[in-house]
Amino acid sequence: MDITLNTIDKQFGQFKALDNIDLHIESGELIALLGPSGSGKTTLLRIIAGLEFADGGAVYFGGEDVVAIPLRKRQIGFVFQHYALFKHMTVRDNVSFGLRVRKGETRPDKAVIRRRADELLDLVQLSGLGDRYPHQLSGGQRQRVALARALAIEPKVLLLDEPFGALDAKVRKELRQWLRELHQKTGVTTLFVTHDQEEALELADRVVIMSGGKIAQVGSVDEVYERPASPLVFDFLGSTNRIPAKLQDDHLIVGGQQIARYNGNQTGNVTLYVRPGDLRVAGVSDPGLDVTVLNVQRTGPIVRVTVEIPPTGQRLSVEVPHLHHDVKQFVPQQTVRLRLMQFSVFAAEPDLINEGVLTPHLIGRERSRLAQ
Amino acid sequence: MTFTSRSALPGFHLALGYTLVYLSLIVLIPLAGVFFKAAELGLAEIWAILRSERVLSALTLSFGTALIAAALNAIFGTLVAWVFVRYDFPGKRLFDTMIDLPFALPTAVAGIALTALYAGNGWVGQWLEPLGIKIAFTPVGIIIALLFIGLPFVVRTVEPVLRDMEKELEEAAASLGASRWQTIRLVLLPSLLPSLLTGFALAFARGVGEYGSVIFIAGNLPYVSEIAPLLIVIRLEEFDYAGATVVAAAMLVIAFVMLFVINSLQAWSNRHKVRNQSLALPVQGAKQ
């Protein structure tokens, strides 16, 4: 079932939670709504579900306007962060709840309901736990029960609100993988809300990044990661080095060093965004940024290096896979020339940006050719 | 015999000893006194007193009206608690405080006020009497007095549980297609049942023992509207101490049995919280 959102607005008192949201989701897609808290992502999910009502705009499921259809008839599967299992019912009764509350003809017989509940428990790998009560299960198991319960009504759309937010890191990782597989098996259009960029990137086909009640960017995982539309998106997806820089005479200048050629007729102050993983050691004759190594820290498979740009004293972080030949070159107190493999440049208009008046526009992006 | 496992936190023996002594001094010994006093009479005499029509009808009246009032309070008190938890309205704080008034008021005051209202010439009674409805000086009056006395017990026990009830449970039920009534019946009431039973038990226990408010509105006609606590007082005034304690002991036994049944029901309604606690398995172990 494809979903279309048309100019959705939502206000809570003085607070504008959603501001003119347009979004189209193809049938069968797995979509992440990503954003910091207060960005409106959960409100948007709840409006799609029918748990909340938009002040303006329309929601279409497969071309049909569903705004007037109440929650219980919308046939959506909703999974809550804290599971919302019925504590006084066994796991099987929880899963079959959606079938048991059907009326008259549409309700299957008891044997069918029971079989269906057990099939769903198999699907979520909880076979044999049907007679337990929710409190006898671990958090990960409970969330899988909640999913099975939501799937029991054969939902047109599956909506998950921070589904793994209450679980510990290891279980969260397992469940992500598992949800991905489940989505491939069932093919239900799925939207989930998260504030964890790693989760969004790992799980989703497309990511919707929200901020301040607006959509900051929509795109495939590659698109949003490789080509962030704004500094905000850049900041939000993974860690970033922000370096104040200058454009002058076709060169990008940081702390007096010309670090790259820059074709374009703009001049002025800019901010350069580069991810720690996109910094590598440059050859001596190559253009680059001379920095002093401060400290080198191995964290699992990644070596994190902190360096300092000498004239300004600004610190940058660099991440290199531990087997990379660059690792040897990072020796504390030594000077190293860094190559910026990939970076984005946004116009810096600090005062206006700080006051939220202006989104700095993208001036350009550089991706260095690796074969040199 | 040992029934304690070694604990890093000392104090179990002291705490248990204190509890037993305190409970004995305050509750068990005085109550045992009732039975000893009653035992001064022979079995036949006790039996005769209990079978006398006046005692039987007083006991039936006391327990019957207390049960009916507690049941009504369980229903309407829950509604009141629901409104307080879920809605905001002007004067809510004021009403919230008023709920507790029956706790604080000398119950005789309530009895007098209710009698003034419901007597044949009272504000309410004067309209009901021509219709053939008598409230004051009948068991109906007793039930009304007990409703007044018992309300805060139900509201105050149900309220915190309702407040803690996640709204998400209702949202989940609705998203699964349940109607509002199904959500209330299948999701809300079962989670509320343990606290509802507690409130019911408290209101019932209070109703059985209530004296002050009832004697004014009841009219105290033997065989019709004479409650058991009043009968005990009457027997005492007649210096029939043994007879009074027989009625008292009968009340004790009946009340104990009823509260025990309610407590068992409560344990049963909480079964999903305690049963098979040790069977919980970690994620990996549960996969088959």
Interface residues (C-beta under 8 A of the other chain):
Chain A: A49 G50 L51 L71 R72 K73 R74 Q75 I76 G77 F78 F80 H82 A84 F86 K87 H88 M89 T90 F97 G98 V101 R102 Q125 L126 S127 G128 L129 R132 Y133 H135 Q136 L137 S138 G140 Q141 A146 R149 A150 A152 I153 V171 E174
Chain B: E166 E168 L169 E171 A172 A173 A174 S175 L176 G177 A178 S179 Q182 L186 V187 P190 S191 H272 K273 R275 N276 Q277 L279 A280 L281 P282 V283 A286 K287 Q288
